[in-house]
Amino acid sequence: MLSHAYSQARKPARVVVLGGGGFIAGAIRRRLETGGIATLSLGRPALDLLAPGAAERLAKTFRPDDTIIVASSKAPCKDLSMLRENLQMAEAICAALQRSPVAHIVYLSSDAVYKDSAEPLTEDSCAEPGSLHGVMHLAREVALRQAHSGPLALLRPTLAYGFDDPHNGYGPNRFRRLAASGKEIVLFGEGEEQRDHVDVEDVAELATQIVVHRSSGIANAVSGQVVSFRELAEFAAASFPSRVTVRGTPRNGPMPHNGYRAFDNHAVRAAFPDFKFRTWREGLAAVHERQLAEGTS
């Protein structure tokens, strides 16, 4: 749940985005800049949080009236070595915050912190991650709570898609690119898993609302709608004249999250009554239109 320091939106003096070159963080940074909010983006090579002296350099950058968006990470966190590096990065950030406190922090976390459930997940659901990626984010959330006594918002997005996604992971971004290039879309199993997918532009808008209201608490950035990977693949295939084939394959091992991971987004909608998440069809249609307009993938 979220609580607001400001009932009416107020522009902060400055927003510092740590890791502003990332997919989601970049969308947030662009949305802030479009709204006329002073923004400073920090990331490698200008700021390497694993380098000696990173905490001191960061502390000198922070101002007392800053809002900090913490989005720097090595993700997805796949092994213990990456977990250690991510915690080292968090250690540098927390040390900087203790030297130079700021007004507000927004941490870009992940829905991976939640335990699987047969019921739709909410902000009150059990945070018991089943992956090192989820463990990493939950540990960093706890660390930031200890380092910062002021307003802190934990933004937990689910699977995000968007035009500029650089990862091309299994899901709508890859399906769209395969369909655009006339290539067959190959599914894991029959693509029957049902998941929530959120438009990265909606994540950016939600983050902006959290910033301008100086919100505290937990916000799940989720559409509130589940869809199977096969439906997503068929939608992508139907979006281009070539109408590529969608093919299933034998599945090796169990389906992730037992094949179902749904969310209830009523808490976010209650916190921001004027904000509305796009459905997956609305969001993917907008991405498709942009792709056609710009002639790129």
Backbone bond lengths (Angstrom), bond angles and torsions (degrees), N, CA, C in turn:
res aa  C-N    CA-C-N  psi(-1)  N-CA   C-N-CA  omega(-1)  CA-C   N-CA-C  phi
1 M - - - 1.463 - - 1.520 109.94 -
2 L 1.316 115.29 151.94 1.459 121.00 -179.35 1.523 110.73 -113.99
3 S 1.320 115.52 145.38 1.456 122.04 168.28 1.523 107.08 -124.97
4 H 1.330 116.71 150.82 1.457 121.57 -173.89 1.528 111.52 -114.43
5 A 1.312 115.81 132.38 1.465 119.48 171.31 1.515 110.63 -71.97
6 Y 1.345 116.78 -31.90 1.465 122.31 -179.03 1.519 109.23 -119.11
7 S 1.323 117.13 123.88 1.460 120.16 176.30 1.525 111.23 -73.27
8 Q 1.331 116.10 -30.17 1.451 122.07 175.43 1.530 109.30 -109.64
9 A 1.319 116.14 143.49 1.467 119.95 -176.56 1.524 111.59 -61.01
10 R 1.340 115.41 137.36 1.461 122.04 175.19 1.522 108.44 -134.64
11 K 1.311 115.91 134.22 1.464 118.64 176.80 1.527 109.40 -72.56
12 P 1.318 117.90 130.96 1.460 119.46 174.74 1.526 110.61 -72.16
13 A 1.327 115.99 161.78 1.469 119.76 178.82 1.523 110.67 -59.48
14 R 1.343 115.86 -41.01 1.468 120.48 179.98 1.520 108.93 -163.54
15 V 1.318 115.56 145.96 1.463 121.34 172.68 1.522 108.50 -115.38
16 V 1.313 116.57 124.71 1.458 122.46 175.91 1.527 107.67 -102.25
17 V 1.320 116.36 120.05 1.462 121.58 -178.57 1.527 108.53 -104.10
18 L 1.313 116.30 110.43 1.465 121.16 177.40 1.526 108.12 -86.23
19 G 1.314 116.28 115.29 1.459 120.62 -175.20 1.511 112.02 87.70
20 G 1.331 116.71 34.59 1.460 122.02 -175.26 1.513 114.86 -68.19
21 G 1.326 118.79 -6.52 1.456 120.74 178.17 1.506 113.94 -87.38
22 G 1.346 117.52 -4.33 1.453 120.45 -179.21 1.519 112.99 -73.86
23 F 1.318 116.13 169.59 1.464 121.75 -176.72 1.534 111.89 -60.13
24 I 1.332 117.22 -57.92 1.459 120.27 -178.67 1.524 110.61 -73.40
25 A 1.339 117.05 -44.71 1.464 120.07 -179.42 1.520 111.29 -61.70
26 G 1.334 116.99 -36.29 1.457 120.34 178.53 1.520 111.40 -64.63
27 A 1.332 116.38 -39.58 1.467 119.91 177.40 1.525 110.55 -65.36
28 I 1.327 116.93 -39.24 1.464 120.61 177.37 1.529 110.06 -63.46
29 R 1.319 115.86 -46.42 1.478 120.01 -179.03 1.524 110.57 -59.47
30 R 1.322 117.90 -45.08 1.460 120.88 -179.61 1.523 111.34 -64.07
31 R 1.334 117.14 -38.71 1.470 120.20 179.06 1.530 110.39 -65.85
32 L 1.311 117.84 -40.64 1.468 121.52 177.77 1.525 110.39 -62.61
33 E 1.322 116.12 -45.17 1.468 120.24 -178.93 1.533 110.74 -64.73
34 T 1.340 116.46 -39.12 1.462 120.17 177.60 1.531 110.65 -61.75
35 G 1.326 116.26 -32.24 1.451 121.01 178.85 1.516 113.99 -83.32
36 G 1.327 117.15 7.46 1.451 120.68 177.65 1.519 114.52 74.59
37 I 1.316 116.91 24.43 1.466 121.78 -179.77 1.526 109.13 -95.86
38 A 1.326 116.07 127.46 1.463 121.05 179.10 1.527 109.39 -61.35
39 T 1.319 115.77 126.58 1.466 120.86 -172.69 1.521 110.71 -134.55
40 L 1.328 114.95 136.75 1.464 121.78 173.94 1.520 107.68 -121.38
41 S 1.320 116.50 118.83 1.455 121.64 179.49 1.519 109.66 -99.83
42 L 1.327 116.17 126.46 1.463 121.43 -179.52 1.522 109.63 -123.09
43 G 1.305 115.07 133.16 1.456 120.73 176.97 1.514 109.77 -169.17
44 R 1.334 115.36 179.86 1.459 118.19 178.69 1.524 110.47 -67.19
45 P 1.342 117.43 148.62 1.465 127.36 1.92 1.525 114.62 -85.39
46 A 1.339 117.67 -7.33 1.460 119.26 -177.17 1.522 111.22 -61.53
47 L 1.342 117.44 -38.04 1.459 121.14 179.06 1.518 108.91 -135.06
48 D 1.328 116.24 111.24 1.455 122.89 176.45 1.526 107.04 -106.15
49 L 1.321 116.67 108.50 1.464 120.40 -176.20 1.521 113.21 -70.33
50 L 1.315 118.08 -8.99 1.464 121.40 176.36 1.523 112.05 -94.87
51 A 1.325 117.16 -5.76 1.462 120.90 -177.41 1.525 110.68 -83.44
52 P 1.328 117.48 149.90 1.461 120.01 175.77 1.526 111.02 -57.66
53 G 1.318 116.49 139.28 1.456 121.02 178.15 1.508 114.70 82.00
54 A 1.342 118.40 6.60 1.466 121.33 -177.29 1.525 111.04 -61.96
55 A 1.317 117.30 -41.93 1.465 120.75 -178.31 1.526 111.14 -62.03
56 E 1.325 116.32 -42.22 1.470 120.10 -179.24 1.525 110.70 -65.25
57 R 1.334 117.22 -43.43 1.460 120.30 179.96 1.527 110.74 -64.80
58 L 1.314 116.39 -39.58 1.456 120.35 179.68 1.527 110.83 -67.30
59 A 1.315 116.84 -41.76 1.465 121.13 -179.91 1.527 111.09 -59.60
60 K 1.322 116.91 -36.54 1.463 120.53 179.30 1.535 112.01 -70.14
61 T 1.322 116.20 -21.15 1.466 120.89 -179.51 1.527 111.95 -83.65
62 F 1.329 116.50 -35.82 1.457 120.94 -175.32 1.527 111.77 -67.05
63 R 1.350 114.26 143.96 1.455 121.86 173.75 1.529 109.15 -118.56
64 P 1.326 117.82 154.23 1.472 119.89 -177.24 1.532 114.15 -59.56
65 D 1.330 118.30 -29.12 1.466 120.70 -177.93 1.522 113.15 -98.13
66 D 1.321 118.33 13.02 1.465 122.52 179.35 1.524 111.86 -74.16
67 T 1.327 115.07 147.97 1.463 122.65 159.51 1.519 106.48 -101.76
68 I 1.318 117.02 131.54 1.462 121.83 -178.92 1.526 109.09 -111.57
69 I 1.320 116.72 126.51 1.453 121.35 171.19 1.521 107.24 -103.57
70 V 1.314 116.17 114.66 1.458 121.81 -177.42 1.524 108.86 -94.15
71 A 1.320 115.83 106.19 1.462 121.19 -178.30 1.524 111.92 -128.65
72 S 1.328 117.64 4.51 1.468 120.89 -179.63 1.520 110.02 -75.33
73 S 1.306 116.28 124.23 1.467 120.59 176.22 1.516 109.19 -163.71
74 K 1.319 115.21 163.28 1.458 121.57 168.64 1.519 105.77 -105.03
75 A 1.319 115.56 106.16 1.459 119.80 -170.49 1.525 110.91 -135.94
76 P 1.338 116.15 152.52 1.468 125.38 -3.64 1.519 111.62 -73.03
77 C 1.321 115.27 148.13 1.467 121.14 -179.24 1.527 108.38 -78.23
78 K 1.329 116.74 111.36 1.466 121.24 -170.77 1.520 114.53 -105.18
79 D 1.345 117.34 -21.13 1.463 118.46 -175.61 1.525 109.71 -148.60
80 L 1.318 115.88 176.89 1.458 120.50 -175.77 1.526 112.11 -67.01
81 S 1.316 117.08 -30.74 1.458 119.90 177.97 1.528 110.39 -64.17
82 M 1.337 116.34 -44.26 1.460 119.68 177.84 1.524 111.32 -67.17
83 L 1.325 116.81 -35.86 1.465 120.04 177.01 1.519 110.44 -61.10
84 R 1.312 116.24 -44.58 1.466 120.57 179.59 1.529 110.75 -61.89
85 E 1.326 116.96 -43.17 1.467 119.42 179.46 1.528 112.02 -64.25
86 N 1.322 116.50 -41.47 1.463 119.61 179.61 1.522 111.82 -65.20
87 L 1.312 116.70 -36.58 1.464 119.33 177.58 1.524 110.77 -71.90
88 Q 1.319 116.95 -32.34 1.468 120.10 175.36 1.523 110.67 -65.28
89 M 1.321 116.40 -39.31 1.462 120.03 176.01 1.519 110.79 -62.56
90 A 1.330 116.35 -44.00 1.462 120.73 178.23 1.520 111.15 -63.09
91 E 1.313 116.18 -36.76 1.469 119.94 178.51 1.527 110.87 -61.15
92 A 1.330 117.05 -42.41 1.467 120.43 178.81 1.533 110.91 -64.20
93 I 1.331 117.13 -41.72 1.460 120.74 179.59 1.529 110.23 -63.97
94 C 1.330 116.70 -46.19 1.461 120.45 -178.67 1.525 111.54 -64.62
95 A 1.319 116.84 -38.75 1.469 119.94 177.67 1.524 110.53 -63.87
96 A 1.328 116.68 -39.41 1.465 120.44 177.89 1.523 110.72 -64.94
97 L 1.330 117.04 -40.58 1.461 121.06 -179.85 1.525 111.63 -66.13
98 Q 1.307 117.07 -35.07 1.457 119.61 179.05 1.523 111.06 -70.26
99 R 1.341 116.81 -31.76 1.459 119.99 176.36 1.526 111.36 -77.50
100 S 1.333 115.78 -38.61 1.470 121.28 -175.35 1.527 109.36 -132.77
101 P 1.319 118.61 83.93 1.466 121.63 -179.23 1.530 111.71 -60.24
102 V 1.328 115.52 149.67 1.462 121.43 -179.79 1.527 108.96 -123.02
103 A 1.347 116.10 175.28 1.457 120.67 -173.55 1.530 113.21 -81.38
104 H 1.337 117.60 -32.80 1.460 120.48 -169.66 1.516 108.95 -158.45
105 I 1.326 116.39 141.39 1.466 121.28 177.50 1.517 109.17 -128.43
106 V 1.335 115.86 136.09 1.458 123.06 171.30 1.524 106.75 -120.03
107 Y 1.327 116.84 119.46 1.463 119.99 179.65 1.525 109.76 -102.34
108 L 1.322 116.28 124.55 1.460 122.38 177.43 1.523 108.11 -83.62
109 S 1.309 116.10 98.47 1.451 123.35 -175.58 1.524 110.10 -100.02
110 S 1.311 117.86 -141.06 1.463 121.94 -176.57 1.518 109.83 -159.99
111 D 1.333 115.82 151.71 1.466 119.24 174.23 1.524 111.32 -70.19
112 A 1.331 117.70 -6.98 1.461 121.43 179.14 1.523 112.57 -65.02
113 V 1.336 117.84 -12.11 1.474 119.88 178.79 1.529 111.58 -71.27
114 Y 1.338 117.93 -17.11 1.463 120.38 -174.30 1.517 112.89 -87.14
115 K 1.313 114.58 145.30 1.459 121.61 171.80 1.519 109.12 -72.21
116 D 1.337 117.34 145.24 1.454 120.51 177.08 1.528 110.56 -60.70
117 S 1.328 115.05 147.35 1.452 120.63 -178.03 1.517 109.75 -149.02
118 A 1.324 116.11 146.28 1.460 120.50 175.27 1.521 111.10 -77.66
119 E 1.331 116.94 -13.22 1.459 122.83 179.02 1.528 109.73 -104.40
120 P 1.337 118.50 155.34 1.467 120.08 177.16 1.524 111.92 -57.26
121 L 1.319 115.74 134.75 1.453 121.87 -178.41 1.527 110.81 -79.56
122 T 1.331 115.91 147.37 1.458 122.48 175.81 1.525 108.47 -130.95
123 E 1.320 115.84 178.44 1.469 120.70 177.50 1.523 112.07 -63.28
124 D 1.325 117.69 -19.06 1.463 121.85 179.30 1.526 112.81 -92.59
125 S 1.328 117.42 -1.45 1.463 120.31 -178.32 1.521 111.37 -67.69
126 C 1.327 114.95 160.16 1.469 121.88 -176.20 1.529 111.18 -63.92
127 A 1.337 115.60 123.39 1.464 121.01 174.72 1.525 107.86 -90.14
128 E 1.319 114.81 88.86 1.472 122.10 -179.32 1.525 106.98 -138.31
129 P 1.335 116.92 80.72 1.472 120.19 -171.87 1.517 113.16 -63.89
130 G 1.323 113.69 146.85 1.456 120.35 177.58 1.508 113.01 -106.75
131 S 1.340 117.27 12.41 1.463 122.02 179.86 1.515 109.54 -140.22
132 L 1.325 116.47 157.97 1.466 120.06 176.05 1.520 111.15 -64.08
133 H 1.322 116.61 -30.31 1.465 119.62 177.13 1.531 110.31 -62.60
134 G 1.317 116.42 -44.84 1.456 120.00 177.33 1.508 112.38 -66.91
135 V 1.329 117.13 -39.41 1.466 121.47 176.89 1.524 110.47 -59.76
136 M 1.323 116.37 -43.26 1.463 120.86 179.51 1.515 111.34 -58.38
137 H 1.332 116.25 -49.79 1.460 119.04 -177.38 1.532 111.61 -66.37
138 L 1.315 117.37 -40.54 1.464 119.36 -179.57 1.523 111.05 -65.00
139 A 1.331 117.00 -41.06 1.466 120.49 178.12 1.524 110.77 -62.71
140 R 1.321 117.34 -40.27 1.464 120.39 179.31 1.527 111.27 -68.93
141 E 1.321 117.57 -35.97 1.463 120.43 174.46 1.525 110.79 -58.13
142 V 1.326 116.05 -48.15 1.470 120.98 -179.26 1.525 110.77 -62.73
143 A 1.324 116.17 -41.95 1.467 120.37 -179.64 1.527 111.18 -61.77
144 L 1.322 117.22 -42.41 1.464 120.61 179.95 1.519 111.14 -67.36
145 R 1.325 117.59 -35.83 1.464 120.52 176.48 1.527 110.89 -60.77
146 Q 1.320 115.77 -37.78 1.462 119.88 -178.70 1.525 112.02 -75.74
147 A 1.336 116.57 -30.97 1.467 120.07 -175.51 1.515 112.87 -85.78
148 H 1.340 117.31 -20.23 1.466 120.89 -172.80 1.522 109.52 -128.63
149 S 1.317 117.37 121.89 1.462 121.42 -177.85 1.527 112.95 -93.86
150 G 1.329 117.16 -7.49 1.461 120.86 -178.31 1.511 112.43 -89.74
151 P 1.333 117.20 -164.79 1.464 121.59 -179.55 1.535 111.82 -59.53
152 L 1.321 115.09 129.83 1.463 121.93 -179.47 1.520 108.58 -137.33
153 A 1.319 116.45 124.75 1.465 122.15 177.08 1.519 109.14 -113.30
154 L 1.326 115.75 133.74 1.461 122.43 177.17 1.523 107.71 -107.03
155 L 1.317 116.48 111.27 1.460 122.92 -178.26 1.525 108.38 -100.01
156 R 1.336 116.41 115.70 1.459 121.37 -173.74 1.529 110.66 -115.42
157 P 1.330 117.76 89.85 1.468 119.69 178.71 1.519 112.21 -79.45
158 T 1.317 115.65 151.14 1.459 121.65 170.21 1.529 108.33 -90.06
159 L 1.316 118.24 -158.86 1.466 122.11 -177.49 1.525 110.02 -60.11
160 A 1.318 116.96 117.39 1.469 121.55 -176.39 1.528 110.16 -102.45
161 Y 1.319 115.53 140.75 1.461 121.08 175.05 1.520 108.37 -125.08
162 G 1.336 116.08 160.92 1.454 120.17 179.04 1.513 111.00 174.29
163 F 1.290 115.18 166.25 1.464 121.99 -174.62 1.522 112.34 -60.06
164 D 1.335 117.01 -40.53 1.465 120.94 -172.95 1.521 113.92 -93.77
165 D 1.318 118.50 12.23 1.462 120.48 -177.67 1.529 111.06 -57.66
166 P 1.344 117.96 122.10 1.463 120.03 -177.69 1.522 113.75 -90.25
167 H 1.329 117.72 -8.44 1.460 120.22 -169.12 1.528 112.86 -86.38
168 N 1.306 116.70 -33.01 1.462 121.35 178.95 1.530 111.71 58.30
169 G 1.335 116.25 35.93 1.455 120.06 179.78 1.513 111.88 -73.26
170 Y 1.314 115.46 166.19 1.467 122.70 -179.27 1.527 109.36 -55.83
171 G 1.329 116.30 123.55 1.454 120.34 -178.52 1.510 110.89 140.83
172 P 1.330 117.07 -161.08 1.474 120.28 -170.29 1.516 114.88 -60.02
173 N 1.335 118.38 -35.67 1.464 119.07 -179.68 1.529 111.41 -64.56
174 R 1.328 116.87 -46.35 1.467 119.85 178.79 1.526 111.05 -67.86
175 F 1.322 116.79 -42.37 1.467 119.61 -178.69 1.527 111.16 -59.09
176 R 1.326 116.14 -42.63 1.465 120.19 -179.39 1.519 111.03 -62.87
177 R 1.323 116.66 -42.68 1.460 120.31 -178.05 1.524 111.44 -68.92
178 L 1.318 116.85 -38.83 1.463 119.40 176.83 1.524 110.65 -63.66
179 A 1.332 116.23 -45.32 1.461 119.76 -179.54 1.524 111.29 -63.45
180 A 1.323 117.00 -38.58 1.469 120.57 -179.34 1.522 111.61 -64.76
181 S 1.343 116.00 -32.43 1.462 119.52 -178.59 1.529 112.36 -93.71
182 G 1.341 116.63 6.08 1.463 120.53 176.73 1.507 114.09 75.14
183 K 1.329 117.55 23.35 1.460 121.41 -177.65 1.522 111.22 -103.17
184 E 1.302 115.72 147.33 1.454 123.04 179.84 1.535 110.81 -60.07
185 I 1.329 116.24 141.94 1.460 121.91 175.43 1.527 107.91 -99.69
186 V 1.325 116.19 118.83 1.461 121.81 -178.18 1.523 108.69 -105.99
187 L 1.339 115.26 127.39 1.456 121.43 -176.37 1.525 111.69 -98.43
188 F 1.323 115.79 157.41 1.462 121.88 166.80 1.528 106.50 -80.59
189 G 1.330 116.66 120.09 1.451 118.91 -173.29 1.515 108.78 61.53
190 E 1.319 116.21 -135.63 1.465 120.76 175.76 1.522 111.82 -102.66
191 G 1.339 115.48 13.75 1.465 118.87 179.26 1.513 112.84 67.59
192 E 1.354 116.11 30.94 1.465 119.41 -173.19 1.531 114.22 -83.43
193 E 1.336 117.38 -10.24 1.468 118.82 178.87 1.520 110.40 -59.37
194 Q 1.307 115.91 141.02 1.461 121.49 178.33 1.528 109.48 -111.11
195 R 1.323 115.33 123.27 1.463 120.95 -176.58 1.523 110.14 -135.86
196 D 1.312 114.85 162.78 1.463 122.34 172.01 1.522 107.85 -92.60
197 H 1.328 116.57 136.69 1.464 122.50 176.12 1.519 107.86 -127.91
198 V 1.331 117.04 136.83 1.458 120.78 -175.79 1.526 110.45 -122.36
199 D 1.320 115.55 140.05 1.464 122.05 177.40 1.526 108.95 -69.65
200 V 1.329 117.12 129.45 1.454 120.36 -178.00 1.527 111.72 -60.41
201 E 1.319 117.43 -28.66 1.464 120.14 177.88 1.528 110.85 -68.30
202 D 1.329 117.51 -30.91 1.460 120.46 174.98 1.523 110.93 -70.28
203 V 1.331 116.67 -37.99 1.468 119.75 175.79 1.523 109.93 -61.16
204 A 1.327 116.08 -42.42 1.463 120.85 179.76 1.526 111.62 -63.92
205 E 1.326 116.66 -41.28 1.465 120.31 179.26 1.524 110.65 -66.20
206 L 1.332 117.02 -42.37 1.458 120.35 178.32 1.526 110.75 -62.60
207 A 1.323 117.27 -43.42 1.468 120.63 177.76 1.519 110.82 -60.52
208 T 1.320 117.17 -40.01 1.463 121.17 179.55 1.525 110.74 -64.22
209 Q 1.324 117.04 -41.94 1.467 120.13 177.45 1.523 111.15 -62.75
210 I 1.318 116.91 -38.86 1.466 121.09 177.15 1.525 110.38 -63.37
211 V 1.325 116.69 -39.94 1.462 121.13 -179.49 1.522 110.88 -65.91
212 V 1.321 117.38 -50.49 1.475 119.81 -172.85 1.524 112.85 -74.81
213 H 1.342 117.97 -16.13 1.456 120.67 174.60 1.533 111.82 -102.17
214 R 1.311 115.74 2.36 1.468 122.40 -176.91 1.531 109.91 45.69
215 S 1.321 114.18 59.38 1.461 121.13 -173.91 1.516 111.87 -83.25
216 S 1.332 114.77 152.57 1.457 122.99 175.70 1.525 109.09 -125.28
217 G 1.332 115.92 153.81 1.451 120.46 176.96 1.513 112.18 114.07
218 I 1.323 116.12 -155.77 1.465 122.81 -174.39 1.521 109.46 -117.47
219 A 1.322 116.32 136.20 1.461 121.94 176.77 1.514 109.30 -134.37
220 N 1.318 117.07 120.66 1.459 121.28 174.01 1.524 109.11 -86.47
221 A 1.317 116.56 121.28 1.466 121.46 177.33 1.518 107.28 -89.89
222 V 1.311 115.99 91.97 1.466 123.08 -173.16 1.523 109.21 -142.60
223 S 1.315 116.58 150.68 1.464 119.63 -179.24 1.521 111.89 -77.26
224 G 1.341 116.98 -25.01 1.455 120.71 -175.23 1.514 113.30 82.32
225 Q 1.339 116.07 14.56 1.471 121.26 -176.49 1.520 108.64 -135.83
226 V 1.329 117.56 129.50 1.463 120.05 176.77 1.521 109.80 -97.08
227 V 1.324 114.28 151.85 1.462 121.34 179.07 1.523 107.36 -150.40
228 S 1.321 117.51 146.41 1.460 120.45 179.12 1.525 109.89 -80.68
229 F 1.315 115.45 156.21 1.457 119.77 177.01 1.534 110.83 -65.37
230 R 1.315 117.20 -31.15 1.469 118.38 176.09 1.529 110.89 -64.63
231 E 1.326 117.75 -42.55 1.462 119.94 177.62 1.522 110.99 -59.93
232 L 1.329 116.36 -41.76 1.464 120.35 178.83 1.526 110.53 -63.43
233 A 1.337 116.40 -41.89 1.460 120.36 -179.69 1.526 111.17 -66.36
234 E 1.330 117.03 -42.01 1.458 120.37 179.37 1.528 110.83 -66.32
235 F 1.321 117.09 -35.87 1.469 120.85 177.12 1.521 110.13 -63.68
236 A 1.338 116.34 -44.45 1.470 119.86 178.93 1.525 110.79 -63.93
237 A 1.328 116.25 -43.03 1.464 119.99 -178.67 1.528 111.52 -62.36
238 A 1.327 116.91 -36.63 1.455 121.20 -177.98 1.527 112.76 -78.33
239 S 1.325 117.10 -8.17 1.467 120.52 -175.95 1.522 113.27 -85.34
240 F 1.339 116.98 -6.77 1.459 120.36 -177.01 1.529 109.70 -128.74
241 P 1.322 118.01 147.22 1.467 121.10 -175.55 1.525 113.86 -58.04
242 S 1.339 117.11 -30.77 1.461 119.52 -175.54 1.524 112.81 -68.63
243 R 1.322 117.98 -22.42 1.466 124.47 179.52 1.540 111.02 44.41
244 V 1.344 115.06 74.81 1.459 121.23 -176.52 1.531 110.71 -69.38
245 T 1.314 114.94 164.02 1.462 121.73 178.98 1.523 110.66 -79.36
246 V 1.323 116.11 141.72 1.461 122.64 171.88 1.522 106.80 -110.91
247 R 1.338 116.57 121.30 1.469 119.96 -172.73 1.516 111.05 -127.22
248 G 1.333 116.30 134.11 1.449 121.92 173.70 1.514 111.39 -84.37
249 T 1.334 116.11 164.35 1.462 122.12 178.65 1.528 108.62 -139.09
250 P 1.327 116.93 159.20 1.468 118.81 175.71 1.529 110.25 -59.33
251 R 1.298 115.79 137.35 1.465 120.15 -177.84 1.526 110.22 -90.16
252 N 1.332 115.53 135.46 1.457 121.26 174.65 1.526 108.54 -106.52
253 G 1.307 117.42 114.09 1.459 120.76 178.78 1.517 112.22 87.71
254 P 1.327 116.37 173.76 1.465 121.36 -177.55 1.520 112.07 -72.73
255 M 1.324 115.18 158.31 1.459 119.97 176.47 1.535 109.44 -71.86
256 P 1.351 117.35 138.08 1.463 119.94 175.71 1.524 111.26 -56.70
257 H 1.327 115.97 141.85 1.470 122.78 177.64 1.533 111.62 56.43
258 N 1.316 116.41 29.10 1.470 121.06 -179.83 1.529 112.44 59.00
259 G 1.328 115.97 21.26 1.458 120.73 175.31 1.510 115.55 81.98
260 Y 1.339 117.16 5.33 1.473 118.91 -176.99 1.527 109.61 -151.89
261 R 1.343 115.77 127.20 1.473 120.08 177.44 1.525 107.57 -149.49
262 A 1.309 115.19 96.49 1.461 121.85 -176.15 1.527 110.29 -110.25
263 F 1.340 115.23 158.99 1.466 121.39 -179.67 1.525 110.42 -134.12
264 D 1.315 114.46 150.41 1.460 122.88 172.06 1.526 106.63 -108.62
265 N 1.348 117.43 120.75 1.473 119.78 -176.10 1.532 113.32 -105.15
266 H 1.331 116.76 24.02 1.458 119.96 -178.47 1.529 112.20 -61.32
267 A 1.321 117.96 -34.36 1.470 120.30 -176.93 1.528 111.13 -63.54
268 V 1.328 117.07 -43.26 1.462 120.30 178.92 1.519 110.38 -66.99
269 R 1.319 117.05 -41.67 1.460 120.08 -179.55 1.526 111.57 -66.59
270 A 1.349 116.53 -30.46 1.461 119.76 175.73 1.521 111.02 -72.46
271 A 1.334 116.74 -36.62 1.467 120.71 179.96 1.517 112.01 -70.06
272 F 1.353 115.94 -34.38 1.472 121.50 -178.92 1.530 108.46 -130.78
273 P 1.333 117.68 81.94 1.469 121.00 -174.21 1.523 114.50 -58.79
274 D 1.320 118.03 -25.43 1.468 120.64 -178.78 1.520 112.99 -87.96
275 F 1.319 116.97 -3.75 1.465 120.88 -178.08 1.521 109.44 -95.03
276 K 1.322 116.09 139.28 1.459 120.70 -179.73 1.521 109.64 -137.47
277 F 1.330 116.43 127.14 1.464 120.46 173.88 1.526 109.90 -74.16
278 R 1.324 116.18 142.04 1.457 120.58 173.24 1.526 109.71 -72.55
279 T 1.324 116.80 148.28 1.451 119.80 167.60 1.529 108.34 -71.30
280 W 1.319 116.71 164.48 1.467 117.88 -179.10 1.530 110.72 -63.93
281 R 1.314 117.98 -33.84 1.467 119.87 178.31 1.531 110.97 -66.53
282 E 1.326 117.18 -43.21 1.462 120.74 179.39 1.526 110.60 -63.54
283 G 1.322 116.14 -45.55 1.457 119.62 -177.34 1.511 112.83 -66.69
284 L 1.323 117.18 -45.28 1.462 120.23 -178.68 1.526 111.44 -69.72
285 A 1.320 116.95 -32.20 1.464 119.21 176.03 1.524 110.56 -64.40
286 A 1.340 116.67 -39.20 1.461 120.31 178.82 1.530 110.85 -66.13
287 V 1.333 116.83 -40.11 1.462 120.69 177.57 1.525 110.02 -64.04
288 H 1.330 116.30 -42.40 1.468 120.95 179.56 1.524 110.64 -62.03
289 E 1.324 117.31 -43.81 1.462 120.79 179.57 1.525 110.83 -61.49
290 R 1.334 116.04 -40.35 1.460 118.69 179.02 1.523 110.44 -66.29
291 Q 1.330 116.66 -39.36 1.461 119.46 179.04 1.518 110.98 -61.03
292 L 1.329 117.02 -43.40 1.457 120.74 179.83 1.531 111.24 -65.76
293 A 1.350 114.92 -38.38 1.469 119.22 -178.33 1.517 112.02 -68.21
294 E 1.338 116.24 -37.05 1.469 119.98 -175.99 1.519 112.65 -95.68
295 G 1.341 116.28 -12.37 1.459 119.74 177.16 1.511 113.96 67.30
296 T 1.343 116.39 26.67 1.468 120.73 178.85 1.511 108.49 -132.67
297 S 1.347 115.31 175.44 1.466 120.58 179.17 1.508 111.49 -106.84
